[in-house]
Amino acid sequence: MIVVATSDFEVYHGVVNELRDRGTTFTTVEPDESLPEETAVVVTGDDHADDFPNVTTIVADPDDPRRAIDQALTAVRGDGGRTIIGVDPGRKPGIAVLAGEMVVAAFQVPLADAVDAIQREVAEAADPVVRIGDGSRLQGATLVNDLEDVRVELVDETGTTPYLGTGARGMEDVLAAVNIARLEGEVVDAREIEPTAGELQVIKDRSREQSETNRAIDEVLARRVAAGELTIEEALDEHRNGGETNGGTEPDD
């Protein structure tokens, strides 16, 4: 059982609300009271971090109670609670965080924010693994290459996107990320991808859509975007400032 024991009102309020939102069984005690026999984890604040030496203790940050509860749930589940991050890559990757088989968090963020979001989730986890789908090759390669100090697996994502019924539209990337997290993949340190002509054209088309002058970036800049060196916005800035490698402006096509 998870026991909340703190005199810090902000910690208490945030942790208890988080536990209730998840439907988790827990109890609360005053910090100077005896813990119930069935106590598996104590969640407390800095004020009592050293008061429970004989039981697993999680110190909660009042500004981030969710992380403490993720850690507590993982501890309660023991070896079956390994933190696994599933990622369905794309322009806005779906990200699912699992503790064992339990989904404890889910996100969908712009590609530029995805690595930071993933790194935050694995920062304090024991032996975490990040599983990235092998679709959306260019975006997936960017994630693989930018993630550091964590085991990364490349997963065959065939069939991971579920059928969505009425009212579930927009959830497909996150649900695919959950399925990806549950599949073992090939461990990778880096992924080198040579963009196809079609992929480069898609990047050019997107740059045209974002351009105030309805002009596309050239192929050299498009390759840098494909490699993750630049965002489309940064490539457009270079294009406007005459920073293209070929020294010219690509004609509209």
C-alpha positions in Angstrom: 0.0 0.0 0.0 1.1 3.6 -0.6 1.1 5.8 2.5 1.2 9.6 2.4 2.9 11.0 5.4 3.8 14.7 5.4 3.0 17.9 7.2 3.6 20.0 4.0 0.2 21.0 2.9 1.2 21.6 -0.8 2.8 18.2 -1.0 -0.2 16.5 0.7 -2.7 18.2 -1.5 -0.9 17.5 -4.8 -0.1 13.9 -4.0 -3.5 13.0 -2.6 -5.3 14.6 -5.6 -3.0 12.7 -8.0 -3.6 9.4 -6.3 -7.4 10.0 -6.3 -7.4 10.9 -9.9 -5.7 7.6 -10.7 -8.0 5.5 -8.5 -5.1 4.2 -6.5 -5.6 2.6 -3.1 -3.7 4.6 -0.4 -3.9 5.9 3.1 -2.6 8.9 5.0 -1.0 9.2 8.4 0.6 11.9 10.4 4.4 11.8 10.1 4.9 10.8 13.7 2.3 8.0 13.6 3.2 4.3 13.1 2.9 3.1 9.6 0.3 0.4 8.7 1.8 -3.1 8.5 0.9 -3.4 4.8 2.9 -0.2 3.9 5.0 -0.7 0.7 5.9 2.9 -0.1 5.8 6.2 1.8 5.3 9.4 -0.1 6.4 12.5 1.9 8.0 15.9 1.5 11.5 17.3 2.3 10.3 17.9 5.9 10.3 14.1 6.7 12.6 12.6 4.0 14.7 10.8 6.6 12.0 9.7 9.0 11.2 6.3 7.4 14.5 4.4 7.2 12.9 0.9 7.0 10.6 1.5 4.0 10.9 2.8 0.5 10.5 6.5 0.7 9.5 8.8 -2.2 10.1 12.6 -1.6 7.5 14.6 -3.6 8.1 17.9 -5.2 5.0 20.1 -4.5 5.3 21.4 -8.1 5.4 18.0 -9.7 3.4 15.4 -7.6 2.8 13.2 -10.7 6.5 12.2 -10.8 6.4 11.1 -7.2 3.3 9.0 -7.8 4.9 7.4 -10.9 7.8 6.4 -8.8 5.6 5.1 -6.0 3.6 3.0 -8.4 6.7 1.6 -9.9 8.1 0.7 -6.5 4.9 -1.0 -5.5 5.0 -3.2 -8.6 8.6 -4.2 -8.0 10.5 -5.7 -11.0 7.3 -5.6 -13.1 7.2 -1.8 -12.9 10.1 -1.0 -15.3 9.6 2.4 -16.9 9.1 2.0 -20.7 8.5 5.0 -23.0 6.7 4.2 -26.2 7.0 6.8 -29.0 5.0 7.0 -32.2 7.2 9.4 -34.2 5.9 12.1 -36.5 5.6 15.9 -36.6 3.8 15.6 -33.2 5.0 12.3 -31.7 2.7 10.4 -29.4 4.4 9.5 -26.2 3.2 6.9 -23.6 4.9 6.2 -20.3 4.4 2.7 -18.8 5.3 1.3 -15.4 5.2 -2.4 -16.3 1.9 -2.9 -18.0 0.3 0.2 -16.5 0.1 3.4 -18.5 1.0 6.2 -16.1 1.3 9.2 -18.5 0.7 10.1 -22.1 1.6 13.1 -24.2 1.5 14.5 -27.7 4.1 17.2 -28.3 5.8 18.9 -31.3 8.8 17.0 -32.5 11.1 19.8 -31.3 9.9 19.2 -27.7 9.8 15.4 -27.8 13.4 14.7 -26.7 13.1 16.9 -23.6 9.8 15.3 -22.7 11.2 11.8 -22.9 14.4 12.8 -21.0 12.3 14.2 -18.2 10.4 10.9 -17.9 13.5 8.7 -17.8 15.6 11.0 -15.6 15.0 9.3 -12.3 13.8 5.9 -13.5 15.8 2.7 -12.8 16.9 1.0 -16.0 14.4 2.7 -18.4 14.0 1.9 -22.0 12.6 4.1 -24.9 10.9 2.2 -27.7 10.5 4.2 -30.9 8.4 3.1 -33.9 10.2 2.6 -37.2 7.7 4.6 -39.2 8.1 8.4 -40.0 11.8 7.6 -40.7 13.2 11.1 -40.6 11.5 12.2 -37.4 12.2 8.8 -35.8 15.9 9.1 -36.7 16.0 12.6 -35.1 14.7 11.2 -31.8 17.1 8.2 -31.9 20.1 10.4 -32.6 19.2 13.1 -30.0 18.4 10.8 -27.0 21.3 10.4 -24.6 22.1 8.1 -21.7 19.1 5.8 -22.2 18.5 2.4 -23.9 16.7 3.0 -27.2 15.0 0.3 -29.2 13.6 0.6 -32.7 10.3 -1.2 -33.0 8.4 -2.6 -36.0 5.3 -0.4 -35.6 3.2 -2.4 -38.2 -0.4 -2.7 -36.8 0.2 -0.5 -33.8 -2.3 2.2 -34.7 -5.7 1.0 -33.5 -9.1 1.5 -35.1 -10.8 4.5 -33.5 -14.5 4.6 -32.8 -16.8 7.6 -32.5 -15.3 10.3 -30.2 -11.8 8.9 -30.2 -10.4 10.9 -33.1 -7.0 12.5 -32.4 -5.9 9.8 -30.0 -4.3 7.4 -32.5 -0.7 8.6 -32.1 -0.8 8.2 -28.3 -2.6 4.8 -28.5 0.0 3.6 -31.0 2.7 4.8 -28.6 1.2 2.5 -25.9 1.3 -0.5 -28.3 4.9 0.4 -29.4 5.9 0.4 -25.7 4.7 -3.1 -25.3 6.8 -4.5 -28.2 10.5 -5.4 -27.9 12.7 -3.9 -30.6 16.3 -3.7 -31.8 18.7 -1.8 -29.6 20.1 1.2 -31.6 22.6 3.9 -30.8 22.1 6.0 -34.0 20.0 5.9 -37.1 21.4 7.3 -40.4 18.7 8.0 -43.0 19.2 9.2 -46.5 16.0 11.2 -47.3 14.1 10.2 -50.4 13.2 12.7 -53.1 9.6 12.4 -51.9 10.5 13.2 -48.3 12.6 16.2 -49.3 9.6 17.4 -51.4 7.3 17.2 -48.4 9.8 19.3 -46.4 9.9 21.9 -49.2 6.1 21.9 -49.4 5.8 22.5 -45.6 8.4 25.3 -45.8 6.3 26.9 -48.6 3.2 26.6 -46.4 5.0 28.4 -43.5 6.7 31.0 -45.6 5.3 34.5 -45.6 6.3 34.9 -49.2 5.1 31.5 -50.4 8.6 30.3 -51.4 10.1 27.0 -50.6 13.6 26.3 -49.2 16.2 24.7 -51.5 17.2 21.1 -51.4 20.4 21.7 -49.4 18.4 23.3 -46.6 15.7 20.6 -46.9 18.4 17.9 -46.3 19.5 19.8 -43.2 15.9 19.8 -41.9 15.7 16.1 -42.7 18.9 15.4 -40.7 17.5 17.3 -37.7 20.1 20.0 -38.0 17.4 22.7 -38.5 13.7 23.2 -38.0 11.7 24.4 -41.0 11.5 27.8 -39.3 15.2 28.0 -38.9 15.7 26.9 -42.5 13.3 29.6 -43.7 15.4 32.2 -41.7 18.6 31.1 -43.5 16.7 31.1 -46.8 15.5 34.7 -46.2 19.0 35.8 -45.1 20.8 34.4 -48.1 22.4 31.7 -46.1 21.6 28.8 -48.5 24.6 26.6 -49.2 24.2 26.9 -52.9 24.1 30.7 -52.6 20.9 31.2 -54.5 17.1 31.1 -54.2 15.3 28.1 -55.5 12.7 29.0 -58.1 9.1 28.2 -57.3 8.0 24.8 -58.6 
